[in-house]
Amino acid sequence: MRITVLAGGVGGARFLRGVRAAAGPDDAITAIVNTGDDLTLAGLRVCPDLDSILYALAGVNDVERGWGRRDESERASEEMAAWGVGWPWFTLGDRDLGTCITRSHWLAEGVGLAEVVRRLASRWELGVELLPMSEQSVETHVHTAEHGRMHFQEWWVRHRASVPAERFELAGIETATPAPGVLAAIAEADIVLLAPSNPVVSIGPILAVPGIGEALRATAAPVVGLSPIIGGRVVRGMADACLSAIGVATSAEAVARHYGAELLDGWLVDPADAGAAAEGVRVLARPLLFTSVDETAAIARDAIALGLGRG
Ligand code: FO1
């Protein structure tokens, strides 16, 4: 079975570890990953969501933070800070810098981001094919009344999403195209899963790449999403700040309606939200907290079963 997963960073990485655990030897998993968080810092291309997923599937991630590498040090960042280069509030560890330097080197040689990701991933047996949503730069910028326009990472990390966002802008989305392999991964999928990533700044940019939304609506594969909201609260991260900025309530039901029945065939909600309903979407209530890899695998199996009509 070909399983295609749309994913952001931290939540996406944890979900993918479960999907991998649920998959059998005859299953293939492809992750289409958000690149709207990406930025160029001190001349280096930083791809937070791709790196969170890469490090988590490789087992070398900082589990507590959900991003960056374990066994990390920050000597290079100390030197950069001494000269005021980079962002003092955006921590790039030495091992993480190694990834960014390597990626930037290959990109400067003219290697496309999809091939760069394939090369970076080839160092480990991930068990999941990673694809960027696009090889063109699409950067989420946040418009705020107090501080004007800023890169998503400044809003997310420096301000902790505490400055009200008036709107999100996907700079470059108009001319972006799906990365090589993305449309095939959707068209040839037996099932497409939406990870419980941030619907606005993680799943949203993927759906916004010209061609991807259409491909998801056209594919024969059922599309099943997992609610990132449990009991009216965000599990992790600050999706509520993002949802309110686009006028969507922080609820499992509101997110399902936001995605819409055009896209979704199925929607998993936690029992706390068992009443959630969305016209034309099959809803399944089951515990959604990723308490362990095995539990996440069970959730993934239920999502697949719901999509294939066995749920
Ligand atoms: N998140 C933070 O909260 N603080 C940081 O200093 C930080 C640095 C950082 C460096 C590289 C990287 O790939 C990710 C980093 N993140 C940091 C996480 C990042 O903001 C989020 O993982 C995603 O962009 C949101 O999904």
Residues whose N, C-alpha, C, O or C-beta is under 5 A from the ligand:
A	BS01	FO1	G9 V10 D37 C47 P48 D51 W67 W89 F90 T91 L92 V157
